[in-house]
Amino acid sequence: MKVTDPVCGMSFDQEDAVATVEHEGTEYHFCSSDCKEEFQENPADYAD
Ligand SMILES: [Zn+2]
């Protein structure tokens, strides 16, 4: 299943995600720990 990194917009297979974060009941997948950290600093900027 393809997922999209909400920070950088890259899409990749879910199994290739480097990091996964749950925010308000939705899982977000990230290509790198940098993207994950950026999301966690400002989740409201990236969450739907
Ligand atoms: Zn990314």
mmCIF file of the protein (N, C-alpha, C, O) and its ligand, coordinates in Angstrom:
data_MODEL
# 
_entry.id   MODEL 
# 
loop_
_entity.id 
_entity.type 
_entity.pdbx_number_of_molecules 
1 polymer     1 
2 non-polymer 1 
# 
_entity_poly.entity_id                      1 
_entity_poly.type                           'polypeptide(L)' 
_entity_poly.nstd_linkage                   no 
_entity_poly.nstd_monomer                   no 
_entity_poly.pdbx_seq_one_letter_code       MKVTDPVCGMSFDQEDAVATVEHEGTEYHFCSSDCKEEFQENPADYAD 
_entity_poly.pdbx_seq_one_letter_code_can   MKVTDPVCGMSFDQEDAVATVEHEGTEYHFCSSDCKEEFQENPADYAD 
_entity_poly.pdbx_strand_id                 A 
# 
loop_
_entity_poly_seq.entity_id 
_entity_poly_seq.num 
_entity_poly_seq.mon_id 
_entity_poly_seq.hetero 
1 1  MET n 
1 2  LYS n 
1 3  VAL n 
1 4  THR n 
1 5  ASP n 
1 6  PRO n 
1 7  VAL n 
1 8  CYS n 
1 9  GLY n 
1 10 MET n 
1 11 SER n 
1 12 PHE n 
1 13 ASP n 
1 14 GLN n 
1 15 GLU n 
1 16 ASP n 
1 17 ALA n 
1 18 VAL n 
1 19 ALA n 
1 20 THR n 
1 21 VAL n 
1 22 GLU n 
1 23 HIS n 
1 24 GLU n 
1 25 GLY n 
1 26 THR n 
1 27 GLU n 
1 28 TYR n 
1 29 HIS n 
1 30 PHE n 
1 31 CYS n 
1 32 SER n 
1 33 SER n 
1 34 ASP n 
1 35 CYS n 
1 36 LYS n 
1 37 GLU n 
1 38 GLU n 
1 39 PHE n 
1 40 GLN n 
1 41 GLU n 
1 42 ASN n 
1 43 PRO n 
1 44 ALA n 
1 45 ASP n 
1 46 TYR n 
1 47 ALA n 
1 48 ASP n 
# 
loop_
_struct_asym.id 
_struct_asym.entity_id 
A 1 
B 2 
# 
loop_
_chem_comp.id 
_chem_comp.type 
_chem_comp.mon_nstd_flag 
ALA 'L-peptide linking' y 
ASN 'L-peptide linking' y 
ASP 'L-peptide linking' y 
CYS 'L-peptide linking' y 
GLN 'L-peptide linking' y 
GLU 'L-peptide linking' y 
GLY 'peptide linking'   y 
HIS 'L-peptide linking' y 
LYS 'L-peptide linking' y 
MET 'L-peptide linking' y 
PHE 'L-peptide linking' y 
PRO 'L-peptide linking' y 
SER 'L-peptide linking' y 
THR 'L-peptide linking' y 
TYR 'L-peptide linking' y 
VAL 'L-peptide linking' y 
ZN  non-polymer         . 
# 
_pdbx_entity_nonpoly.entity_id   2 
_pdbx_entity_nonpoly.name        ? 
_pdbx_entity_nonpoly.comp_id     ZN 
# 
_pdbx_nonpoly_scheme.asym_id         B 
_pdbx_nonpoly_scheme.entity_id       2 
_pdbx_nonpoly_scheme.mon_id          ZN 
_pdbx_nonpoly_scheme.ndb_seq_num     1 
_pdbx_nonpoly_scheme.pdb_seq_num     101 
_pdbx_nonpoly_scheme.auth_seq_num    101 
_pdbx_nonpoly_scheme.pdb_mon_id      ZN 
_pdbx_nonpoly_scheme.auth_mon_id     ZN 
_pdbx_nonpoly_scheme.pdb_strand_id   A 
_pdbx_nonpoly_scheme.pdb_ins_code    . 
# 
loop_
_atom_site.group_PDB 
_atom_site.id 
_atom_site.type_symbol 
_atom_site.label_atom_id 
_atom_site.label_alt_id 
_atom_site.label_comp_id 
_atom_site.label_asym_id 
_atom_site.label_entity_id 
_atom_site.label_seq_id 
_atom_site.pdbx_PDB_ins_code 
_atom_site.Cartn_x 
_atom_site.Cartn_y 
_atom_site.Cartn_z 
_atom_site.occupancy 
_atom_site.B_iso_or_equiv 
_atom_site.pdbx_formal_charge 
_atom_site.auth_seq_id 
_atom_site.auth_comp_id 
_atom_site.auth_asym_id 
_atom_site.auth_atom_id 
_atom_site.pdbx_PDB_model_num 
ATOM   1   N  N  . MET A 1 1  ? 0.844  -1.192 0.000  1.00 0.00 ? 1   MET A N  1 
ATOM   2   C  CA . MET A 1 1  ? 0.000  0.000  0.000  1.00 0.00 ? 1   MET A CA 1 
ATOM   3   C  C  . MET A 1 1  ? 0.885  1.248  0.000  1.00 0.00 ? 1   MET A C  1 
ATOM   4   O  O  . MET A 1 1  ? 1.807  1.374  0.805  1.00 0.00 ? 1   MET A O  1 
ATOM   5   N  N  . LYS A 1 2  ? 0.582  2.165  -0.919 1.00 0.00 ? 2   LYS A N  1 
ATOM   6   C  CA . LYS A 1 2  ? 1.356  3.408  -1.004 1.00 0.00 ? 2   LYS A CA 1 
ATOM   7   C  C  . LYS A 1 2  ? 0.846  4.410  0.026  1.00 0.00 ? 2   LYS A C  1 
ATOM   8   O  O  . LYS A 1 2  ? -0.358 4.546  0.247  1.00 0.00 ? 2   LYS A O  1 
ATOM   9   N  N  . VAL A 1 3  ? 1.779  5.097  0.639  1.00 0.00 ? 3   VAL A N  1 
ATOM   10  C  CA . VAL A 1 3  ? 1.429  6.162  1.574  1.00 0.00 ? 3   VAL A CA 1 
ATOM   11  C  C  . VAL A 1 3  ? 2.196  7.415  1.172  1.00 0.00 ? 3   VAL A C  1 
ATOM   12  O  O  . VAL A 1 3  ? 3.170  7.344  0.422  1.00 0.00 ? 3   VAL A O  1 
ATOM   13  N  N  . THR A 1 4  ? 1.755  8.550  1.671  1.00 0.00 ? 4   THR A N  1 
ATOM   14  C  CA . THR A 1 4  ? 2.417  9.818  1.367  1.00 0.00 ? 4   THR A CA 1 
ATOM   15  C  C  . THR A 1 4  ? 2.926  10.456 2.648  1.00 0.00 ? 4   THR A C  1 
ATOM   16  O  O  . THR A 1 4  ? 2.191  10.601 3.625  1.00 0.00 ? 4   THR A O  1 
ATOM   17  N  N  . ASP A 1 5  ? 4.180  10.829 2.625  1.00 0.00 ? 5   ASP A N  1 
ATOM   18  C  CA . ASP A 1 5  ? 4.779  11.573 3.738  1.00 0.00 ? 5   ASP A CA 1 
ATOM   19  C  C  . ASP A 1 5  ? 4.173  12.981 3.727  1.00 0.00 ? 5   ASP A C  1 
ATOM   20  O  O  . ASP A 1 5  ? 4.351  13.715 2.755  1.00 0.00 ? 5   ASP A O  1 
ATOM   21  N  N  . PRO A 1 6  ? 3.463  13.367 4.788  1.00 0.00 ? 6   PRO A N  1 
ATOM   22  C  CA . PRO A 1 6  ? 2.784  14.667 4.764  1.00 0.00 ? 6   PRO A CA 1 
ATOM   23  C  C  . PRO A 1 6  ? 3.733  15.856 4.822  1.00 0.00 ? 6   PRO A C  1 
ATOM   24  O  O  . PRO A 1 6  ? 3.337  16.974 4.493  1.00 0.00 ? 6   PRO A O  1 
ATOM   25  N  N  . VAL A 1 7  ? 4.970  15.638 5.230  1.00 0.00 ? 7   VAL A N  1 
ATOM   26  C  CA . VAL A 1 7  ? 5.921  16.743 5.360  1.00 0.00 ? 7   VAL A CA 1 
ATOM   27  C  C  . VAL A 1 7  ? 6.550  17.073 4.011  1.00 0.00 ? 7   VAL A C  1 
ATOM   28  O  O  . VAL A 1 7  ? 6.516  18.225 3.580  1.00 0.00 ? 7   VAL A O  1 
ATOM   29  N  N  . CYS A 1 8  ? 7.118  16.083 3.344  1.00 0.00 ? 8   CYS A N  1 
ATOM   30  C  CA . CYS A 1 8  ? 7.838  16.350 2.087  1.00 0.00 ? 8   CYS A CA 1 
ATOM   31  C  C  . CYS A 1 8  ? 7.044  15.958 0.852  1.00 0.00 ? 8   CYS A C  1 
ATOM   32  O  O  . CYS A 1 8  ? 7.425  16.308 -0.265 1.00 0.00 ? 8   CYS A O  1 
ATOM   33  N  N  . GLY A 1 9  ? 5.925  15.222 1.042  1.00 0.00 ? 9   GLY A N  1 
ATOM   34  C  CA . GLY A 1 9  ? 5.077  14.871 -0.087 1.00 0.00 ? 9   GLY A CA 1 
ATOM   35  C  C  . GLY A 1 9  ? 5.509  13.641 -0.856 1.00 0.00 ? 9   GLY A C  1 
ATOM   36  O  O  . GLY A 1 9  ? 4.867  13.273 -1.839 1.00 0.00 ? 9   GLY A O  1 
ATOM   37  N  N  . MET A 1 10 ? 6.588  12.996 -0.426 1.00 0.00 ? 10  MET A N  1 
ATOM   38  C  CA . MET A 1 10 ? 7.058  11.795 -1.107 1.00 0.00 ? 10  MET A CA 1 
ATOM   39  C  C  . MET A 1 10 ? 6.087  10.640 -0.879 1.00 0.00 ? 10  MET A C  1 
ATOM   40  O  O  . MET A 1 10 ? 5.558  10.479 0.221  1.00 0.00 ? 10  MET A O  1 
ATOM   41  N  N  . SER A 1 11 ? 5.852  9.830  -1.922 1.00 0.00 ? 11  SER A N  1 
ATOM   42  C  CA . SER A 1 11 ? 5.049  8.631  -1.695 1.00 0.00 ? 11  SER A CA 1 
ATOM   43  C  C  . SER A 1 11 ? 5.933  7.400  -1.812 1.00 0.00 ? 11  SER A C  1 
ATOM   44  O  O  . SER A 1 11 ? 6.887  7.364  -2.589 1.00 0.00 ? 11  SER A O  1 
ATOM   45  N  N  . PHE A 1 12 ? 5.593  6.402  -1.025 1.00 0.00 ? 12  PHE A N  1 
ATOM   46  C  CA . PHE A 1 12 ? 6.409  5.189  -0.947 1.00 0.00 ? 12  PHE A CA 1 
ATOM   47  C  C  . PHE A 1 12 ? 5.540  4.093  -0.354 1.00 0.00 ? 12  PHE A C  1 
ATOM   48  O  O  . PHE A 1 12 ? 4.448  4.351  0.152  1.00 0.00 ? 12  PHE A O  1 
ATOM   49  N  N  . ASP A 1 13 ? 6.040  2.871  -0.423 1.00 0.00 ? 13  ASP A N  1 
ATOM   50  C  CA . ASP A 1 13 ? 5.294  1.766  0.181  1.00 0.00 ? 13  ASP A CA 1 
ATOM   51  C  C  . ASP A 1 13 ? 5.302  1.905  1.700  1.00 0.00 ? 13  ASP A C  1 
ATOM   52  O  O  . ASP A 1 13 ? 6.307  2.276  2.307  1.00 0.00 ? 13  ASP A O  1 
ATOM   53  N  N  . GLN A 1 14 ? 4.158  1.599  2.290  1.00 0.00 ? 14  GLN A N  1 
ATOM   54  C  CA . GLN A 1 14 ? 4.047  1.732  3.747  1.00 0.00 ? 14  GLN A CA 1 
ATOM   55  C  C  . GLN A 1 14 ? 5.146  0.954  4.463  1.00 0.00 ? 14  GLN A C  1 
ATOM   56  O  O  . GLN A 1 14 ? 5.669  1.397  5.486  1.00 0.00 ? 14  GLN A O  1 
ATOM   57  N  N  . GLU A 1 15 ? 5.492  -0.216 3.912  1.00 0.00 ? 15  GLU A N  1 
ATOM   58  C  CA . GLU A 1 15 ? 6.509  -1.044 4.579  1.00 0.00 ? 15  GLU A CA 1 
ATOM   59  C  C  . GLU A 1 15 ? 7.895  -0.417 4.527  1.00 0.00 ? 15  GLU A C  1 
ATOM   60  O  O  . GLU A 1 15 ? 8.783  -0.811 5.283  1.00 0.00 ? 15  GLU A O  1 
ATOM   61  N  N  . ASP A 1 16 ? 8.090  0.565  3.633  1.00 0.00 ? 16  ASP A N  1 
ATOM   62  C  CA . ASP A 1 16 ? 9.382  1.248  3.545  1.00 0.00 ? 16  ASP A CA 1 
ATOM   63  C  C  . ASP A 1 16 ? 9.464  2.479  4.439  1.00 0.00 ? 16  ASP A C  1 
ATOM   64  O  O  . ASP A 1 16 ? 10.510 3.125  4.498  1.00 0.00 ? 16  ASP A O  1 
ATOM   65  N  N  . ALA A 1 17 ? 8.385  2.812  5.131  1.00 0.00 ? 17  ALA A N  1 
ATOM   66  C  CA . ALA A 1 17 ? 8.399  3.989  5.986  1.00 0.00 ? 17  ALA A CA 1 
ATOM   67  C  C  . ALA A 1 17 ? 9.455  3.837  7.078  1.00 0.00 ? 17  ALA A C  1 
ATOM   68  O  O  . ALA A 1 17 ? 9.586  2.781  7.697  1.00 0.00 ? 17  ALA A O  1 
ATOM   69  N  N  . VAL A 1 18 ? 10.202 4.914  7.299  1.00 0.00 ? 18  VAL A N  1 
ATOM   70  C  CA . VAL A 1 18 ? 11.221 4.905  8.348  1.00 0.00 ? 18  VAL A CA 1 
ATOM   71  C  C  . VAL A 1 18 ? 10.586 5.116  9.716  1.00 0.00 ? 18  VAL A C  1 
ATOM   72  O  O  . VAL A 1 18 ? 11.058 4.589  10.724 1.00 0.00 ? 18  VAL A O  1 
ATOM   73  N  N  . ALA A 1 19 ? 9.508  5.896  9.733  1.00 0.00 ? 19  ALA A N  1 
ATOM   74  C  CA . ALA A 1 19 ? 8.864  6.212  11.002 1.00 0.00 ? 19  ALA A CA 1 
ATOM   75  C  C  . ALA A 1 19 ? 7.374  6.355  10.792 1.00 0.00 ? 19  ALA A C  1 
ATOM   76  O  O  . ALA A 1 19 ? 6.926  6.780  9.727  1.00 0.00 ? 19  ALA A O  1 
ATOM   77  N  N  . THR A 1 20 ? 6.608  6.001  11.806 1.00 0.00 ? 20  THR A N  1 
ATOM   78  C  CA . THR A 1 20 ? 5.157  6.124  11.791 1.00 0.00 ? 20  THR A CA 1 
ATOM   79  C  C  . THR A 1 20 ? 4.726  6.805  13.078 1.00 0.00 ? 20  THR A C  1 
ATOM   80  O  O  . THR A 1 20 ? 5.198  6.467  14.164 1.00 0.00 ? 20  THR A O  1 
ATOM   81  N  N  . VAL A 1 21 ? 3.830  7.761  12.944 1.00 0.00 ? 21  VAL A N  1 
ATOM   82  C  CA . VAL A 1 21 ? 3.328  8.495  14.101 1.00 0.00 ? 21  VAL A CA 1 
ATOM   83  C  C  . VAL A 1 21 ? 1.808  8.479  14.042 1.00 0.00 ? 21  VAL A C  1 
ATOM   84  O  O  . VAL A 1 21 ? 1.216  8.670  12.980 1.00 0.00 ? 21  VAL A O  1 
ATOM   85  N  N  . GLU A 1 22 ? 1.183  8.248  15.193 1.00 0.00 ? 22  GLU A N  1 
ATOM   86  C  CA . GLU A 1 22 ? -0.265 8.371  15.253 1.00 0.00 ? 22  GLU A CA 1 
ATOM   87  C  C  . GLU A 1 22 ? -0.612 9.727  15.840 1.00 0.00 ? 22  GLU A C  1 
ATOM   88  O  O  . GLU A 1 22 ? -0.112 10.117 16.895 1.00 0.00 ? 22  GLU A O  1 
ATOM   89  N  N  . HIS A 1 23 ? -1.483 10.438 15.127 1.00 0.00 ? 23  HIS A N  1 
ATOM   90  C  CA . HIS A 1 23 ? -1.897 11.766 15.567 1.00 0.00 ? 23  HIS A CA 1 
ATOM   91  C  C  . HIS A 1 23 ? -3.405 11.841 15.435 1.00 0.00 ? 23  HIS A C  1 
ATOM   92  O  O  . HIS A 1 23 ? -3.945 11.703 14.337 1.00 0.00 ? 23  HIS A O  1 
ATOM   93  N  N  . GLU A 1 24 ? -4.088 12.061 16.550 1.00 0.00 ? 24  GLU A N  1 
ATOM   94  C  CA . GLU A 1 24 ? -5.542 12.170 16.581 1.00 0.00 ? 24  GLU A CA 1 
ATOM   95  C  C  . GLU A 1 24 ? -6.212 11.022 15.827 1.00 0.00 ? 24  GLU A C  1 
ATOM   96  O  O  . GLU A 1 24 ? -7.153 11.227 15.060 1.00 0.00 ? 24  GLU A O  1 
ATOM   97  N  N  . GLY A 1 25 ? -5.710 9.816  16.059 1.00 0.00 ? 25  GLY A N  1 
ATOM   98  C  CA . GLY A 1 25 ? -6.354 8.629  15.522 1.00 0.00 ? 25  GLY A CA 1 
ATOM   99  C  C  . GLY A 1 25 ? -5.969 8.261  14.098 1.00 0.00 ? 25  GLY A C  1 
ATOM   100 O  O  . GLY A 1 25 ? -6.457 7.261  13.571 1.00 0.00 ? 25  GLY A O  1 
ATOM   101 N  N  . THR A 1 26 ? -5.109 9.045  13.466 1.00 0.00 ? 26  THR A N  1 
ATOM   102 C  CA . THR A 1 26 ? -4.658 8.750  12.108 1.00 0.00 ? 26  THR A CA 1 
ATOM   103 C  C  . THR A 1 26 ? -3.164 8.459  12.132 1.00 0.00 ? 26  THR A C  1 
ATOM   104 O  O  . THR A 1 26 ? -2.403 9.136  12.823 1.00 0.00 ? 26  THR A O  1 
ATOM   105 N  N  . GLU A 1 27 ? -2.749 7.447  11.373 1.00 0.00 ? 27  GLU A N  1 
ATOM   106 C  CA . GLU A 1 27 ? -1.324 7.140  11.281 1.00 0.00 ? 27  GLU A CA 1 
ATOM   107 C  C  . GLU A 1 27 ? -0.706 7.895  10.106 1.00 0.00 ? 27  GLU A C  1 
ATOM   108 O  O  . GLU A 1 27 ? -1.260 7.931  9.007  1.00 0.00 ? 27  GLU A O  1 
ATOM   109 N  N  . TYR A 1 28 ? 0.438  8.488  10.364 1.00 0.00 ? 28  TYR A N  1 
ATOM   110 C  CA . TYR A 1 28 ? 1.212  9.185  9.333  1.00 0.00 ? 28  TYR A CA 1 
ATOM   111 C  C  . TYR A 1 28 ? 2.556  8.494  9.201  1.00 0.00 ? 28  TYR A C  1 
ATOM   112 O  O  . TYR A 1 28 ? 3.181  8.095  10.184 1.00 0.00 ? 28  TYR A O  1 
ATOM   113 N  N  . HIS A 1 29 ? 2.981  8.365  7.947  1.00 0.00 ? 29  HIS A N  1 
ATOM   114 C  CA . HIS A 1 29 ? 4.220  7.634  7.665  1.00 0.00 ? 29  HIS A CA 1 
ATOM   115 C  C  . HIS A 1 29 ? 5.246  8.594  7.075  1.00 0.00 ? 29  HIS A C  1 
ATOM   116 O  O  . HIS A 1 29 ? 4.908  9.501  6.315  1.00 0.00 ? 29  HIS A O  1 
ATOM   117 N  N  . PHE A 1 30 ? 6.505  8.373  7.442  1.00 0.00 ? 30  PHE A N  1 
ATOM   118 C  CA . PHE A 1 30 ? 7.553  9.322  7.081  1.00 0.00 ? 30  PHE A CA 1 
ATOM   119 C  C  . PHE A 1 30 ? 8.728  8.620  6.424  1.00 0.00 ? 30  PHE A C  1 
ATOM   120 O  O  . PHE A 1 30 ? 9.057  7.477  6.740  1.00 0.00 ? 30  PHE A O  1 
ATOM   121 N  N  . CYS A 1 31 ? 9.362  9.356  5.480  1.00 0.00 ? 31  CYS A N  1 
ATOM   122 C  CA . CYS A 1 31 ? 10.508 8.805  4.750  1.00 0.00 ? 31  CYS A CA 1 
ATOM   123 C  C  . CYS A 1 31 ? 11.768 8.879  5.583  1.00 0.00 ? 31  CYS A C  1 
ATOM   124 O  O  . CYS A 1 31 ? 12.735 8.169  5.305  1.00 0.00 ? 31  CYS A O  1 
ATOM   125 N  N  . SER A 1 32 ? 11.777 9.730  6.605  1.00 0.00 ? 32  SER A N  1 
ATOM   126 C  CA . SER A 1 32 ? 12.996 9.929  7.388  1.00 0.00 ? 32  SER A CA 1 
ATOM   127 C  C  . SER A 1 32 ? 12.638 10.399 8.787  1.00 0.00 ? 32  SER A C  1 
ATOM   128 O  O  . SER A 1 32 ? 11.530 10.875 9.036  1.00 0.00 ? 32  SER A O  1 
ATOM   129 N  N  . SER A 1 33 ? 13.591 10.257 9.694  1.00 0.00 ? 33  SER A N  1 
ATOM   130 C  CA . SER A 1 33 ? 13.345 10.741 11.053 1.00 0.00 ? 33  SER A CA 1 
ATOM   131 C  C  . SER A 1 33 ? 13.265 12.264 11.064 1.00 0.00 ? 33  SER A C  1 
ATOM   132 O  O  . SER A 1 33 ? 12.609 12.835 11.935 1.00 0.00 ? 33  SER A O  1 
ATOM   133 N  N  . ASP A 1 34 ? 13.924 12.937 10.106 1.00 0.00 ? 34  ASP A N  1 
ATOM   134 C  CA . ASP A 1 34 ? 13.814 14.397 10.032 1.00 0.00 ? 34  ASP A CA 1 
ATOM   135 C  C  . ASP A 1 34 ? 12.378 14.817 9.756  1.00 0.00 ? 34  ASP A C  1 
ATOM   136 O  O  . ASP A 1 34 ? 11.865 15.746 10.379 1.00 0.00 ? 34  ASP A O  1 
ATOM   137 N  N  . CYS A 1 35 ? 11.728 14.124 8.815  1.00 0.00 ? 35  CYS A N  1 
ATOM   138 C  CA . CYS A 1 35 ? 10.328 14.454 8.502  1.00 0.00 ? 35  CYS A CA 1 
ATOM   139 C  C  . CYS A 1 35 ? 9.439  14.161 9.702  1.00 0.00 ? 35  CYS A C  1 
ATOM   140 O  O  . CYS A 1 35 ? 8.541  14.943 10.016 1.00 0.00 ? 35  CYS A O  1 
ATOM   141 N  N  . LYS A 1 36 ? 9.680  13.055 10.365 1.00 0.00 ? 36  LYS A N  1 
ATOM   142 C  CA . LYS A 1 36 ? 8.888  12.719 11.549 1.00 0.00 ? 36  LYS A CA 1 
ATOM   143 C  C  . LYS A 1 36 ? 9.019  13.815 12.602 1.00 0.00 ? 36  LYS A C  1 
ATOM   144 O  O  . LYS A 1 36 ? 8.024  14.239 13.189 1.00 0.00 ? 36  LYS A O  1 
ATOM   145 N  N  . GLU A 1 37 ? 10.243 14.270 12.839 1.00 0.00 ? 37  GLU A N  1 
ATOM   146 C  CA . GLU A 1 37 ? 10.454 15.287 13.876 1.00 0.00 ? 37  GLU A CA 1 
ATOM   147 C  C  . GLU A 1 37 ? 9.793  16.603 13.488 1.00 0.00 ? 37  GLU A C  1 
ATOM   148 O  O  . GLU A 1 37 ? 9.228  17.295 14.334 1.00 0.00 ? 37  GLU A O  1 
ATOM   149 N  N  . GLU A 1 38 ? 9.868  16.944 12.203 1.00 0.00 ? 38  GLU A N  1 
ATOM   150 C  CA . GLU A 1 38 ? 9.210  18.158 11.732 1.00 0.00 ? 38  GLU A CA 1 
ATOM   151 C  C  . GLU A 1 38 ? 7.706  18.069 11.974 1.00 0.00 ? 38  GLU A C  1 
ATOM   152 O  O  . GLU A 1 38 ? 7.089  19.027 12.441 1.00 0.00 ? 38  GLU A O  1 
ATOM   153 N  N  . PHE A 1 39 ? 7.118  16.911 11.654 1.00 0.00 ? 39  PHE A N  1 
ATOM   154 C  CA . PHE A 1 39 ? 5.684  16.716 11.884 1.00 0.00 ? 39  PHE A CA 1 
ATOM   155 C  C  . PHE A 1 39 ? 5.354  16.867 13.361 1.00 0.00 ? 39  PHE A C  1 
ATOM   156 O  O  . PHE A 1 39 ? 4.384  17.534 13.723 1.00 0.00 ? 39  PHE A O  1 
ATOM   157 N  N  . GLN A 1 40 ? 6.158  16.250 14.207 1.00 0.00 ? 40  GLN A N  1 
ATOM   158 C  CA . GLN A 1 40 ? 5.855  16.262 15.639 1.00 0.00 ? 40  GLN A CA 1 
ATOM   159 C  C  . GLN A 1 40 ? 6.000  17.659 16.241 1.00 0.00 ? 40  GLN A C  1 
ATOM   160 O  O  . GLN A 1 40 ? 5.382  17.964 17.261 1.00 0.00 ? 40  GLN A O  1 
ATOM   161 N  N  . GLU A 1 41 ? 6.814  18.504 15.613 1.00 0.00 ? 41  GLU A N  1 
ATOM   162 C  CA . GLU A 1 41 ? 6.935  19.872 16.113 1.00 0.00 ? 41  GLU A CA 1 
ATOM   163 C  C  . GLU A 1 41 ? 5.695  20.691 15.783 1.00 0.00 ? 41  GLU A C  1 
ATOM   164 O  O  . GLU A 1 41 ? 5.270  21.533 16.573 1.00 0.00 ? 41  GLU A O  1 
ATOM   165 N  N  . ASN A 1 42 ? 5.119  20.439 14.611 1.00 0.00 ? 42  ASN A N  1 
ATOM   166 C  CA . ASN A 1 42 ? 3.967  21.220 14.159 1.00 0.00 ? 42  ASN A CA 1 
ATOM   167 C  C  . ASN A 1 42 ? 2.934  20.338 13.469 1.00 0.00 ? 42  ASN A C  1 
ATOM   168 O  O  . ASN A 1 42 ? 2.678  20.511 12.277 1.00 0.00 ? 42  ASN A O  1 
ATOM   169 N  N  . PRO A 1 43 ? 2.340  19.403 14.191 1.00 0.00 ? 43  PRO A N  1 
ATOM   170 C  CA . PRO A 1 43 ? 1.411  18.470 13.532 1.00 0.00 ? 43  PRO A CA 1 
ATOM   171 C  C  . PRO A 1 43 ? 0.231  19.172 12.876 1.00 0.00 ? 43  PRO A C  1 
ATOM   172 O  O  . PRO A 1 43 ? -0.278 18.699 11.860 1.00 0.00 ? 43  PRO A O  1 
ATOM   173 N  N  . ALA A 1 44 ? -0.211 20.284 13.433 1.00 0.00 ? 44  ALA A N  1 
ATOM   174 C  CA . ALA A 1 44 ? -1.373 20.967 12.857 1.00 0.00 ? 44  ALA A CA 1 
ATOM   175 C  C  . ALA A 1 44 ? -1.079 21.518 11.470 1.00 0.00 ? 44  ALA A C  1 
ATOM   176 O  O  . ALA A 1 44 ? -2.000 21.741 10.684 1.00 0.00 ? 44  ALA A O  1 
ATOM   177 N  N  . ASP A 1 45 ? 0.209  21.744 11.157 1.00 0.00 ? 45  ASP A N  1 
ATOM   178 C  CA . ASP A 1 45 ? 0.566  22.252 9.838  1.00 0.00 ? 45  ASP A CA 1 
ATOM   179 C  C  . ASP A 1 45 ? 0.453  21.175 8.759  1.00 0.00 ? 45  ASP A C  1 
ATOM   180 O  O  . ASP A 1 45 ? 0.335  21.486 7.574  1.00 0.00 ? 45  ASP A O  1 
ATOM   181 N  N  . TYR A 1 46 ? 0.491  19.894 9.182  1.00 0.00 ? 46  TYR A N  1 
ATOM   182 C  CA . TYR A 1 46 ? 0.578  18.803 8.213  1.00 0.00 ? 46  TYR A CA 1 
ATOM   183 C  C  . TYR A 1 46 ? -0.609 17.868 8.250  1.00 0.00 ? 46  TYR A C  1 
ATOM   184 O  O  . TYR A 1 46 ? -0.938 17.244 7.241  1.00 0.00 ? 46  TYR A O  1 
ATOM   185 N  N  . ALA A 1 47 ? -1.258 17.760 9.399  1.00 0.00 ? 47  ALA A N  1 
ATOM   186 C  CA . ALA A 1 47 ? -2.386 16.828 9.510  1.00 0.00 ? 47  ALA A CA 1 
ATOM   187 C  C  . ALA A 1 47 ? -3.576 17.347 8.721  1.00 0.00 ? 47  ALA A C  1 
ATOM   188 O  O  . ALA A 1 47 ? -3.770 18.556 8.596  1.00 0.00 ? 47  ALA A O  1 
ATOM   189 N  N  . ASP A 1 48 ? -4.363 16.438 8.195  1.00 0.00 ? 48  ASP A N  1 
ATOM   190 C  CA . ASP A 1 48 ? -5.565 16.832 7.447  1.00 0.00 ? 48  ASP A CA 1 
ATOM   191 C  C  . ASP A 1 48 ? -6.599 17.415 8.391  1.00 0.00 ? 48  ASP A C  1 
ATOM   192 O  O  . ASP A 1 48 ? -7.681 17.807 7.955  1.00 0.00 ? 48  ASP A O  1 
HETATM 193 ZN ZN . ZN  B 2 .  ? 9.787  12.944 4.043  1.00 0.00 2 101 ZN  A ZN 1 
# 
